Amino acid sequence: MSALGRIVVRAGSVWLVDDGGDRLGTRDWVGEVEDWIGEVVGQRCRLVHRETRPWSTLWTVSTGAETLWFKANCPAHRSEAGVHAALARLVPDYVDAPVAVEPARGWLLTREGGTPLNHCSPNGAGDVGLATLTAVVRDYAALQRGTVGRGDQLVSAGLRVAHPVDAAELAATQAEQLAVLRAGDPRRLTADERDSVLASLPALEQAGRVLTGGAVPLAFDQSDLFPRNVFLRRLGGPYRFFDFADAVWAHPFGSLLMLVAGCLRWWRISARAGVVDCRDARVRALVDAYLGCWIDMAPIDELRRLGECALRIAPLHRTAAWPGILQDADDEALAAHGRTPWSWLEDVTKPVLLTTGTEAA
């Protein structure tokens, strides 16, 4: 059984039952959602199940006239609906406005935005070429720059703040919380894993100081910039972005984390023990294309140094999302995702290298 229950099909509808008391996906819940959407669009509609994960359930909605997307997040991610709506007001060229949101319940209703970038090739995200990714990060940087100085609006909508100066404290807290879980829990850190994080605290503290004192201000960080969360361009328009459940108000350069990690994997770039080596020419070209969008604020060498520091602490944003996701997870979900928090937290123990010939501390 999944973390949310078993899927049942009755009379052409799909819902989940045995959901542990949160009602997500039960017959009554589906009825409430369909009634809410019906009021929004002014006509009867039907939910058609699309995808369920421990962190959210996503449905397509048939209204007869058009196809909509409905998303309900786990309690820890309910703020996404409000954040999405606020972001669409701030940067409407890059984020499609939702049809409706119900922030208190974490409900988000949007129009079908087109084809996600990872669906444009038979082999998915791994086939997205450097030229396309370069265009994506430039559009994404434009989105971020549209949020600079407007953090209050996003934070009031529910966006979590992850200030770089708090990186060392956050890492220590995450390590200790994971280390004291019960024996046999896959999320639990070994003593060596915990100690490796604690040994990295001085470097994380230094990275936080560099970022805090740097020329680039805090901005919106999707914390999940990946081809599956990018819609293809419409004629004459930019790429558009969605899925903001993990988003934070942080140093903007940390946004490259997921994309850089994907490139290292897709392009089979040899990994070096103890570091995150991003000095491959293709990765550097992608990173420099993004950093070039901030060149009015600092020289490129300084931007690269800020990039190293931001990528060093950015995994903390990924780890922070998982305790809420897995809080009530069953054994199956824990087996599938239990090591994910450590897979990200481990990366804060490794220096990030962007600049050829240097070894970042």
N, C-alpha and C positions, 0 to 999 in steps of 0.2 A: 504493500500500500504506500502511496506517495505521502509526503508530509502534509498534504492538504486533503487527502481522501481518495476514494476510488471514483472513477468516471462512470457515469450511468447515462444511458440514452433512453428516453421515453417520449413517445409521441412526437418525434422529430426534434426534441430539445435535448440539450446536454447540460448536466450539472454535476456537482460533486456532493457526495454524502460522507458521513462519518468524519466530519471535519474537526473533531476535537473541541467543539463548542463555539468556534468563531463564526459559524454560519456561512462562511465564504463558499458560494457555489451551491448551496442547498436550493430546493425548489422555491421556498419563500424568498430567499435572497435573490434568485434570478427574477422572480416576479417583481420585487422592489426595484431592481435595476431597470427592467424593461418598462415599468411604469414611469420611472424617473426620466429615462431617455425619451419615452413617448411624450411626456410633458414638454421636454426641451425642443424636440423636433416637430411636435404637433401632429403626430400620427403614430399608429401602432408599429412596433418593431419586434424583432426576435433576436436573441443572442445565439450566436453560433460559435461553439468552442474552438479556440485556436491553440493556445499553449498555456500550460500551467507549470510553474516552478515554485520552489519554496519562497521566493521573494515576491512573486506577483502572479496574477492570472490575467491573460490578455485574450479578449474575445473580439471577433468581428461581429458587427451588428448589421442585420438586414432591415432596412426601412422600406424597401420596395423602390425607393427613388435613388438611393445611393448606399454605398458601404461605408460604415463608420468603424472606428476602433474604440473599444472600451477597455480600460485598464484599471484593475484594483490591486493596490500594493499591500504587502504585509504591513502590520502596524508600524514597524520601524521606518518604513519608507513612505508613509502616507503624505508627507509634505511635498512629494513630487508634483501633485496636481497644482497646488498653489504656486510652486516655483515655476512650473511650465507656463502658467498663465502670466506671471509677472515677467518672465523672460521674453515671452512673445510681445508684450507691450514695449519692452525696452529695445529689442532688436528684431523687429518683425520681418526683416528680409531674410533672417537666418533661422527663425523658429516659427512654425505655423501656429496661429492662434487656435486654442482648443475650441470646440463647439460649446463645451460646458465643463465645469469642475464642481466637485463637492468636496472641499478640502478636509472637512471634519472626518469624512469616511475614506479619504484617499481615492476618490473616484475621478477618473480623467476620461473625457470623451473627445475624440479628435476625428477629423476626416482622414480618409486614407491618403497618405501623403505622397504616394508614388512608390518607386522601386528602391529598396535599400541598396546601398553600394555593393554589399557583399553578394547580392543576387544577380549582379550584372555579368558574372562569368561562371562557367560550369563548375569551377573548383573553389568558388567562394572567395573569402577575403584574401587568401594567399595569392590569388591571381591579379589583385589590384596593383597596377604598376606604379612606379615611382612618380611619373608625371601626374597621374591622377591624385595620388596621395599628397603631392606637393600643392596641387590646387585646393585640396580639401583643407590642409592646415592653414593656408593663407586665408581662406574664407572663415575658418574657425577663429583665427586670430582677430579677424575683423569683428566677429561676434563678441569676443572677449573685450576688445577695446571699447565696444559700445556699452559695456557694463562698468568700466572704470569710474570710480567716484559715485556709483549708484548702488553700492552694496546694501545700504539701508533698506531699499525697496525689496531686494531679494531676500535679505535676512528676515524682514518682517513677514515675508510670504512663507518662511519656513526653511530657507537655505541654512545649512549648518556652517559655522565658522571654523576654519582650521588654520589658525595663524601660525606662520613658520616658527615664531619664537617659542611656541609650545611643543615643538616636535620631540625633543628629548623626553619631556614629561609624559607625552602621549605614548611614546614607544615603551617607556618603563611600565606604564599602567597596563598597556596591552599585553606585554610579556608576563607580568605578574598575574593578571587575570586568567590568562590561558594556562599558566603553569600550575595553578591550584585546582584545576578541574579534576574530576574523579578519574581514577585509574581506568584505562580502557576507553576513555572518551577520545576520539581521534583528533579533537581540537587541542588536546593537552600538549603543552610543550615539555620536552625533556629538560633536565637541569642544564645540559650543555646548550640547548637551543635558547633557553632563557638567558643564560650567561653571555651568549654571543650577542644578544640584543643589548644587554646591560653594558657590555664592553664598548658598544658603538655609541653610547650616549654622548660622550664628549664631541665626537664628529658630528652628530646630529644637532647638538647645541650650537656648534660653530656654523653649520650650514644654515640654521635658523637665523643666526645673527647676520650672516652675509646677506641673506634674502631680505631681512627686515631693514638693513641699512642700504640696500641696493636701490638703483634708480627706477626699477619697474614696480609699480604699485600692485596691490592685491586686486583680484578680479574674479570673475566666474570661472570655475574649473569643473567641467562636466565629470571628471574622474572616470569616464568610460568612453573616451573618444576612440571609436573603433568603426570599421566599415559597416557593421550591422546597424549602427545607430546614426547613419548618415543617409539622407535621401538624395537621389540623383538630382542634378540641376534641372530646373525647368528652363525653357527657351529664354536665353538672355539673363537668367538669374543665377544666384550663387547656390552652392550646396546648402542643404538645410539639415538641421540637427534635432535629434529627439532622444528620449530616454535619459531623464535627469534624476533618477532615483538616488544615485550615489554622489550627486554634485555637492560641491562645497565652495565657500568663499575663501580663497587661498591665493598663494602665488600662482600666477597663470601658467608658468612654464611647466609645472607638474602635470598639466593636462596631456603632455606627450607620452606619459608612462605607458598606457595601454598600446598605443600605436607603435612605439619603439619596441616594446616587448614582442609585439606581433611580427614586426619586421625582422628582428633577430631570429625568430623561429621560422618564418616563411622563407627567408633567404638563406637559411642554414648557415648562419654566421657562427663560426667556432667560438664557444664560450671559454673564457679564462677563469680559472678558479679564483674565488675571492674578490672579483670585481664585476661590474656591469660595463662591458666594453662596447661603446657605441662609436668607435672610431673608424668602422668600415665606411668606405667612401659613399655608399648609397645612403646609409643611415645619417651620416653627417650632412649630406646634401638635403635630406628631408628636414633635419633639425634646423639647418641654416636657413632654409626657405621660410620656416616658421619664425625663427629669431629675427630674420630680416624685416618682419612686420613691426618690430619694436626698435629698429635701428635709430629712430629719432630720439630715443631715450638714453642710449649708451652705445659705445663702440662694440663691434661684434665679439671681440675677445672677452669683454666684460659680460656680454649677454651669454656667451658660452659658459663662463664660470657660474653665472646664476643658474643656467640650465642644469649643470652638474649638481648643484646644491638642491634645486627643486626636485629633480628626479631622484635624488637620494632620499628625500623625506616623503615623496608622493605615495609610496606604498602604504604609508600609515593611513591614508584616506581610504584605501581599498580594504585594509584589515578592519578599520573601524566600522564598516558597513555590515560585517558578518555576524557579530554577536546577536543583533536583533533579528537577522534572517533566520538563524539557527536556534533561537531561544527555545522554541517549542518543537524542534525538529524530531522526527522519529528516527529509528535506527537506520532505515534506508537512506534518508536524506543526510544523516551524519556520515554514513559510509561514503556517500558520493561527494560530499562537500566539506567534510570535517577538517581536512588538511589545508583547505584554501586559505584560511587566515594566516597560517604559518608560511605558505608559499609566497605571500606578499610580505609578511613581516621579515622574513629572512633577507629580503633584498635591502632593507635599511642597514644591514651589517656590511654591505659591500660598497666601496667607492664607485662612483659613476665617472666614466672617462669619455669626454667629448673632444678634448683638445689633443691633437697629435703630439706625442712626445712628452706628455705630462702624466703624472700619477696623482689624481685628486685625492686629498686626504679624507 
